[in-house]
Structure formats: structure tokens, C-alpha cells
Amino acid sequence: MTATAPLDFVDSDGHVLEHPDGMLEYAPRDLADRIWHIETDADGTEWCIYDRQRLPANGLALAGTAGMTLEERERAQRGELRYTEVRPAAYNAQARLADMDTDGIGRAIVYPTMLLGIGGLRDAEFADAQCRAYNDWLSDHVQDGAGRLYGVAIVPQQDIERAAAEIRRVGAKPGIVGVMLRPNPSEDWKPMNNEVYDPLWHAASDAGLAVGFHPFLTADLPGACLGLRINRLGNATLPASDDTINIDNVYFTQAISNPFDMMNTAAFLLAGGVCERFPDLRIVFLEANGGWIVPWLERLDRSRRVGARVQRELPARRRRAHRVGERLSASRREVPRRDGRAARGDDGPHGRAAGHDRGRELPGAVLDLAVTSDWVAGPVGRPTYERMGYLPMARLTNWAGARAKGIER
């Protein structure tokens, strides 16, 4: 019997909680009352200050409860856990490395948490400044990670030209391996293959950065949540307490909107000519599961016969997806691998992080489909996160998993 080498896991959709005051030193002084930070009253009450809003910070602590006790999680659910009482690994690189060792994670690519929603701000000029402050902090943060942490920058999606400029700027920053967009047709419902978005694809291609599409729970951009009117159901069983996010439930908005928006985005990018116009563009689809990928590609392929504009190589790429999908269907614990490494999305330090509380079941935490990137949305033979070329995991990319988002460059 041939011995099987243990897998080296790459957390391809990790998160950081926004540092309580870390971004202030990277922001202009005249924006100190608007840049994201935590303030503490004399009585110990913590407040989140963000774009002139003053919000109770305790509710945000729930996003940083991975690895905490049941009692601490219940405190967070009741709004009794302070933001600064979450595990240090939520925004401290050195502490995160210790948690990664516990979870068996070799390297992690990190996205923000609250600032996933940056594209929904109305003030594009401030959004631009907030992105710069976060991205500069993030670059320094991941450099403190002993070569095991990599950052995905945020951009002001509400202003295409500003976003393109920020993509080019962060392309030169150490430790930044990609940029994040929400899978929402933010330009007045125009689909993602509309030429209005071309400056984004130009900038990402020129900077050598992958584009990671990651959803967010607020109903403040065009997309399935608003289009299907599921943000305000009136009789939701899981109400959200914060009216600023414009939803009254998190069950249907997350369960329906995430995959619907991702399917829509994937269809227009892959079958709408974007990858033909920008052959160096690399795209990652995140946090919307992956079981729909094979039939969705199959439908796009079949639609070619009735006039859809589809990439020439889509059929062959779909066949590769079938092979991986069949393998995963045979055993959900059989992790797709290459060169002894596999991608998983831990989602830490969020409370639903896959590995931190189930370290002994690590292979089972890889819940979604991982496929080789030469058929996903990038050029054949080039990895999704090319700037991480020294990771021999080579070309594992997931089409959307909340648990196995592919990373590598």
C-alpha cells in the first residue's frame, strides 16, 4: 500500500475582523471621525464609528467567536460580549498563526468582515479613503504573518474609475494577492459583461491581481436580494436587529441571494465575453457553495446552440469539472488535491469557522467543489493567484465554496 502524504491546507477564504483602531494611523486626520474604529465610553461601552455612524459594537463581536466557548458565544448572541473581548487572532497576525497551527492550516488568504460591504456606501470619495486606509493596514498586517498570510484588498466599487485606480495602487503593495468585489451589478443593474466594468478588468489584469467575488449580507446594491424582494419578508423566523443593513431576515437573504448573485455573475463573465476580452483576468467565486457549478456550466454550454456568446474553451473545461464533481460525489471526505496541498475556506475568525472547533475532522470541513483553475476563468496553465507562485498547491480553485475556496498564485 502506498503511503499518502498529509494534506497541507490553504485557507482560501479567511477573514480578519477590522482592528479596533489600527486603520486610523493610515487615514487622513480630517477623516478620523469617519474611518472605521472602536471608541469606548467612560462606562466601558464600546461603539463602532464608521462614516459618521455610531453603532453599538457588541453586536459585531459575534463575527469573532470562532474557538470561543459556548458560554462566550451565547454572551455574544445576547450582545454582552465586547468587541475587544474576541480572540486576539481575529485581528492579530501572530495570534492567528497559533490558531492556524491548531487547525492544521498552512497558509491563509484573508478578506475583511464589516468592510466587505464597502461598495454600498453612498459617499464614493470617503469609500475610497476608507479602502486605502484598510488596504495599507492589511498589507502591514499580513507581513507580520511569517510568510503565511496574504491579503485581499477592497475597492470603492460604487465608483469604477476610483476602484480601478485603487486596484493599480495595491498591486504594488507587499502581501496583497487579490482584490474583492461584491457579485452585484452595481452600475444601475448593468450585467458584469457590460463595458462599463471594463476598467476593473483592465486594472486587475495589469496589476496581476485576482478578482475575488465575495457576497455581503446588506441589501444596498442591485442583485437578487432586492430584485426578488426577499430582504423584507415581514414574517422572517430569523430577524436581523440592525435596520441599517436593510434586511429583516438572514436565512433567506443568505441562502438565496449568495448563490443567485454568484450564478448571475459567473454567467455574464464566462459566457458574456469578458474572459475573451481580458485573457489574463483571473477570477475566484466565493461563499456561495459549489454544487450548482457543473449543471450551470452545462446549461451555458448547451445555450451556445441558440446564440449565446460563450468562450471557445468552455466545453472542455466543463468536462474537467464533471470529473472532479464525480469524484467529490463519490466521497465527500475525499479532498481534491495536487502536490500534497488542498484548498479549504475556513471562514475564521467568524463563528462558523470550519476547522477551529472540529480540528480532528479537518478533511470533512472541505465541503465544496474544488477544480483546476485552467478551466475556471483564467488563462490555461496559469494559477488563479499567480503572485503566490511559490505555493506548489498549483491551480486549485473553487467556484464558490463557503468552505473550499481555491487559492494559489
C-alpha positions in Angstrom: 0.0 0.0 0.0 1.3 3.4 -1.0 1.5 5.9 1.9 -0.4 9.1 1.4 1.3 12.3 2.4 -0.8 14.5 4.7 -2.5 17.5 3.1 -1.2 21.0 3.5 -4.3 23.1 3.8 -4.5 26.6 2.4 -7.4 28.6 3.9 -8.6 30.4 0.8 -11.4 32.4 2.4 -10.2 33.5 5.8 -11.3 36.8 7.4 -9.9 39.4 9.7 -12.1 41.4 12.0 -11.4 45.1 11.5 -8.8 46.3 14.0 -10.3 48.5 16.8 -8.1 51.4 16.0 -5.4 50.2 13.5 -6.7 52.0 10.4 -6.7 55.4 12.0 -2.9 55.8 11.6 -3.2 55.1 7.9 -6.0 57.6 7.3 -6.0 61.4 6.8 -6.6 63.2 10.1 -9.6 65.1 8.9 -11.4 61.7 8.5 -10.7 60.4 11.9 -14.3 60.7 12.9 -15.4 58.6 9.9 -12.8 55.9 9.4 -13.8 52.6 10.9 -12.7 52.3 14.5 -14.0 51.4 18.0 -14.5 54.0 20.7 -15.0 53.3 24.4 -17.2 55.4 26.8 -16.2 56.1 30.4 -18.5 53.3 31.5 -16.8 50.8 29.2 -19.5 50.7 26.5 -17.9 50.2 23.0 -19.1 51.9 19.9 -18.3 51.3 16.2 -17.6 54.6 14.5 -18.0 54.3 10.7 -18.9 57.0 8.2 -20.4 59.3 10.9 -22.4 56.5 12.3 -22.1 55.5 16.0 -23.3 51.9 16.3 -23.2 49.5 19.3 -20.0 47.5 18.8 -21.0 44.4 20.9 -23.2 43.1 18.1 -20.2 42.9 15.9 -18.3 40.7 18.3 -20.3 37.7 17.2 -18.2 37.6 14.0 -15.1 36.9 16.0 -16.2 34.0 18.2 -14.5 31.1 16.4 -12.8 29.0 19.0 -14.6 30.6 21.9 -16.6 28.6 24.5 -20.3 28.0 24.2 -20.9 30.4 27.1 -18.9 33.1 25.4 -20.8 32.6 22.1 -24.1 32.9 23.9 -22.9 36.1 25.5 -22.1 37.4 22.0 -25.5 36.4 20.7 -27.1 38.4 23.6 -24.9 41.4 22.8 -23.0 41.1 26.0 -19.5 40.3 24.6 -17.5 43.4 23.9 -15.7 43.7 20.5 -12.3 43.9 22.1 -13.0 40.7 24.1 -12.9 38.4 21.0 -10.0 36.1 20.5 -6.8 38.1 19.6 -6.4 36.0 16.4 -9.3 38.0 15.0 -7.1 40.9 14.1 -3.6 39.9 15.4 -1.4 38.2 12.9 0.9 36.4 15.4 -2.1 35.1 17.4 -3.7 33.9 14.2 -0.7 31.8 13.3 -1.1 29.9 16.6 -4.7 29.2 15.8 -3.8 28.1 12.2 -1.3 25.6 13.7 -4.1 24.2 15.9 -6.4 23.9 12.9 -3.8 22.4 10.6 -3.8 25.4 8.2 -0.5 26.1 6.5 -1.4 29.5 4.9 -4.4 31.8 4.8 -5.8 34.4 2.4 -7.8 36.9 4.3 -10.8 39.1 3.5 -12.4 41.8 5.7 -15.6 41.4 7.7 -17.6 44.6 8.0 -15.8 46.2 5.2 -17.0 43.5 2.8 -19.9 46.0 2.4 -17.7 49.0 1.4 -19.3 49.1 -2.1 -22.7 50.0 -0.6 -21.6 53.4 0.8 -23.1 56.4 -0.9 -20.1 58.7 -0.5 -17.6 57.4 -3.0 -14.8 59.8 -2.0 -15.0 58.6 1.6 -15.2 54.9 0.5 -12.0 55.5 -1.5 -10.2 56.8 1.6 -11.6 54.0 3.7 -10.3 51.4 1.2 -6.8 53.0 1.2 -6.6 53.0 5.0 -7.7 49.4 5.2 -5.5 48.2 2.4 -2.4 49.9 3.8 -3.2 48.4 7.3 -3.8 45.0 5.7 -0.5 45.0 3.8 1.4 45.6 7.1 -0.8 43.1 8.9 -0.1 40.2 6.6 3.6 41.0 6.5 3.6 40.2 10.2 2.4 36.7 9.4 5.7 35.0 8.9 5.0 34.4 5.2 1.8 32.5 5.9 -0.8 35.3 5.5 -1.9 37.0 2.3 -4.4 39.9 1.9 -7.3 40.6 -0.5 -7.8 44.3 -0.9 -11.1 46.2 -1.0 -12.0 48.9 -3.6 -14.7 51.5 -3.9 -17.0 49.5 -6.2 -19.5 52.4 -6.4 -17.1 54.4 -8.5 -15.5 52.4 -11.3 -12.6 54.8 -12.0 -11.7 55.1 -8.3 -11.9 51.4 -7.9 -9.6 50.8 -10.9 -7.1 53.3 -9.6 -7.0 51.5 -6.2 -6.5 48.2 -7.9 -3.4 49.5 -9.6 -2.2 51.1 -6.4 -2.5 48.0 -4.2 -0.9 45.8 -6.9 2.4 47.1 -5.8 1.8 46.6 -2.0 3.5 43.7 -0.3 1.3 40.8 0.7 -1.7 41.7 -1.4 -2.7 38.9 -3.7 -6.1 40.0 -5.0 -9.0 42.4 -4.8 -12.5 41.8 -3.7 -15.7 42.8 -5.4 -19.3 42.0 -4.5 -21.2 39.9 -7.1 -23.7 42.6 -7.7 -24.4 44.6 -10.9 -23.6 47.8 -9.1 -23.8 50.1 -12.1 -27.5 50.5 -12.4 -28.2 46.8 -12.8 -26.0 46.6 -15.9 -24.6 43.0 -16.1 -21.0 42.3 -15.4 -20.1 41.9 -19.1 -21.2 45.4 -19.8 -18.2 47.6 -20.9 -18.8 50.0 -18.0 -16.9 47.5 -15.8 -14.0 47.1 -18.2 -11.7 49.5 -16.3 -11.8 47.0 -13.4 -10.8 44.0 -15.5 -8.1 46.1 -17.2 -6.7 47.2 -13.9 -6.7 43.7 -12.3 -5.1 42.2 -15.4 -2.4 44.9 -15.5 -1.7 44.6 -11.7 -1.6 40.8 -11.8 -4.2 40.5 -9.1 -7.1 38.0 -9.0 -10.6 39.3 -8.5 -12.4 37.5 -5.7 -16.2 37.9 -5.8 -17.5 37.7 -2.2 -21.1 38.4 -1.2 -22.2 40.5 1.8 -25.5 40.4 3.7 -26.7 44.0 3.3 -29.4 44.8 0.7 -27.8 48.0 -0.6 -26.8 47.1 -4.1 -28.7 45.7 -7.1 -29.0 42.0 -7.0 -31.1 39.0 -6.0 -31.9 40.3 -2.6 -33.5 43.5 -3.8 -34.7 42.1 -7.2 -36.6 39.2 -5.6 -37.7 41.4 -2.7 -36.6 38.9 -0.1 -34.9 41.5 2.1 -38.2 42.5 3.8 -40.4 39.5 4.2 -42.2 40.7 7.3 -42.6 37.3 8.8 -39.0 36.1 9.0 -38.1 33.5 11.6 -34.5 34.8 11.9 -34.9 38.6 12.2 -31.8 40.9 12.0 -31.8 43.5 14.6 -29.9 46.2 12.7 -32.1 48.2 10.4 -29.0 49.8 8.7 -28.5 46.6 6.7 -32.0 46.8 5.1 -33.0 43.2 5.8 -35.4 41.6 8.3 -34.0 38.1 7.9 -30.7 36.4 7.4 -31.9 33.0 6.4 -33.5 33.5 3.0 -31.3 36.5 2.1 -28.2 34.5 2.6 -29.5 31.1 1.4 -30.9 32.6 -1.9 -29.0 35.7 -2.7 -25.5 34.4 -2.4 -25.7 31.6 -5.0 -28.1 33.5 -7.2 -25.9 36.5 -7.4 -22.8 34.3 -8.0 -24.5 32.3 -10.7 -25.5 35.5 -12.4 -22.0 37.0 -12.2 -20.4 33.8 -13.4 -22.7 33.5 -16.4 -22.0 37.0 -17.6 -18.3 36.9 -17.0 -17.8 33.5 -18.6 -20.4 33.5 -21.3 -20.6 37.2 -21.9 -17.2 37.7 -23.4 -15.3 39.2 -20.5 -12.7 36.4 -20.3 -12.2 36.7 -24.1 -11.6 40.4 -23.9 -9.3 40.0 -20.9 -7.4 36.7 -21.3 -5.1 37.5 -18.3 -8.0 38.1 -15.9 -8.2 35.6 -13.0 -11.5 35.3 -11.1 -12.5 33.5 -7.9 -16.1 32.8 -6.8 -16.6 32.6 -3.1 -19.1 31.8 -0.3 -22.0 30.5 -2.4 -21.3 26.7 -2.3 -20.3 24.8 -5.4 -22.8 22.1 -6.2 -24.5 24.2 -8.9 -21.3 24.7 -10.9 -21.5 21.6 -13.2 -25.1 21.9 -14.3 -24.7 25.7 -14.6 -21.7 25.3 -17.0 -23.6 22.5 -18.8 -26.6 24.9 -19.3 -24.3 27.7 -20.6 -22.6 25.2 -23.0 -25.9 24.0 -24.3 -27.2 27.5 -24.8 -24.4 28.1 -27.3 -26.6 26.4 -29.8 -29.2 29.1 -29.5 -26.9 32.0 -30.0 -25.2 32.7 -26.6 -21.7 34.1 -26.8 -19.5 31.6 -24.9 -15.8 31.1 -24.6 -14.4 28.7 -27.1 -12.9 26.5 -24.4 -15.9 26.3 -22.1 -17.0 22.7 -23.2 -13.6 21.1 -22.5 -13.4 23.0 -19.2 -16.8 21.7 -18.3 -15.7 18.1 -18.9 -12.9 18.6 -16.4 -15.5 19.9 -13.9 -17.5 16.8 -14.3 -14.6 14.6 -13.4 -13.9 16.5 -10.2 -17.6 16.6 -9.4 -18.0 12.9 -9.8 -15.0 12.3 -7.6 -16.4 14.5 -4.8 -19.8 13.0 -5.1 -18.3 9.5 -4.5 -17.0 10.6 -1.1 -17.4 14.0 0.4 -14.3 13.2 2.6 -12.1 12.7 -0.5 -10.4 16.1 -0.7 -9.3 17.2 -4.2 -5.5 17.5 -4.0 -2.5 18.3 -6.0 1.2 18.2 -4.9 0.0 17.3 -1.4 -1.9 20.6 -0.9 -5.6 21.3 -0.9 -7.7 24.5 -0.6 -10.3 25.0 2.1 -12.2 28.0 3.2 -12.2 28.2 7.0 -14.1 31.5 7.2 -12.3 32.2 10.5 -12.5 34.0 12.8 -16.2 34.0 12.1 -18.2 31.9 14.5 -19.0 29.3 11.8 -15.3 28.7 11.1 -14.9 25.2 9.7 -11.9 23.9 11.4 -11.3 25.6 14.8 -13.8 23.5 16.7 -13.5 20.4 14.6 -9.8 20.0 14.1 -10.0 16.3 14.2 -12.5 16.3 11.3 -10.4 18.5 9.0 -11.0 16.7 5.7 -14.7 16.7 6.3 -14.6 20.5 6.7 -13.9 20.8 2.9 -17.5 20.9 1.9 -17.4 22.4 -1.6 -16.1 21.7 -5.0 -12.5 22.5 -5.9 -11.5 22.4 -9.5 -8.3 23.2 -11.5 -8.1 26.9 -12.5 -7.3 26.2 -16.1 -11.0 25.9 -16.8 -12.4 28.4 -14.3 -11.9 31.9 -15.6 -8.2 32.4 -16.1 -5.8 31.5 -18.8 -4.8 27.9 -19.2 -1.8 26.9 -17.3 -1.7 30.0 -15.1 -2.8 29.8 -11.4 -5.6 31.9 -10.0 -3.4 33.8 -7.6 -0.3 33.9 -9.7 1.7 36.1 -7.3 1.7 33.1 -4.9 3.6 31.0 -7.4 5.9 29.6 -4.7 2.9 27.6 -3.4 3.2 24.3 -5.2 -0.5 23.6 -4.5 -0.9 24.7 -8.1 -4.2 25.6 -9.6 -6.8 24.6 -7.0 -9.6 27.0 -7.3 -13.1 26.7 -6.0 -16.1 28.1 -7.8 -17.8 29.4 -4.7 -17.4 27.4 -1.7 -18.0 28.8 1.7 -15.6 26.0 2.8 -13.2 25.3 -0.1 -12.4 28.5 -2.0 -9.4 27.9 -4.2 -6.3 30.0 -3.7 -2.9 29.9 -5.2 -0.8 32.1 -7.3 
